[in-house]
């Protein structure tokens, strides 16, 4: 049926609901060509300028945490968790509705690794990756000085945790983005300890 606001919304004898479903009013002739066969013309080139580059697909924002602590023997160590892909990763996930990215990073540390601590509001950087589903994501990483390691946590049956030195990251992580950011982060922390 038609709603009052749809009546004559496009042309006489056609309502918006029928157009959305792809139905034609029997009083109206069919279009000369269907939408499925329509090909968008190439963008015009002005003054011999190059073609407009294709727009990159939007990346899903995620927040991750560099949960760290200082040990006497090894110095700075960071927590990794086992990933769904079978490798290791930093705790990360989607930015939770109603939360800022650094708050979401703290939530991920709690849920995925059973860690509590003080998260900075400033990101040390971001990296891009593709999920197994093909979804493109951009992860902002936030440092968190660990204060508590819980014996039981939400995802303990699905994930393991391990503490490594940042210099070991390339042997543990598959993605170059977080490896570089961990190195940068470790240098920043070392500079503050001097």
Secondary structure as GFF3:
##gff-version 3
##sequence-region A 1 194
A	DSSP	alpha_helix	16	21	.	.	.	ID=ss1
A	DSSP	three_ten_helix	35	37	.	.	.	ID=ss2
A	DSSP	beta_strand	60	71	.	.	.	ID=ss3
A	DSSP	beta_strand	75	82	.	.	.	ID=ss4
A	DSSP	beta_strand	88	89	.	.	.	ID=ss5
A	DSSP	beta_strand	92	94	.	.	.	ID=ss6
A	DSSP	alpha_helix	101	108	.	.	.	ID=ss7
A	DSSP	pi_helix	109	113	.	.	.	ID=ss8
A	DSSP	beta_strand	115	130	.	.	.	ID=ss9
A	DSSP	beta_strand	136	149	.	.	.	ID=ss10
A	DSSP	beta_strand	161	164	.	.	.	ID=ss11
A	DSSP	three_ten_helix	166	168	.	.	.	ID=ss12
A	DSSP	alpha_helix	169	172	.	.	.	ID=ss13
A	DSSP	alpha_helix	176	193	.	.	.	ID=ss14
###
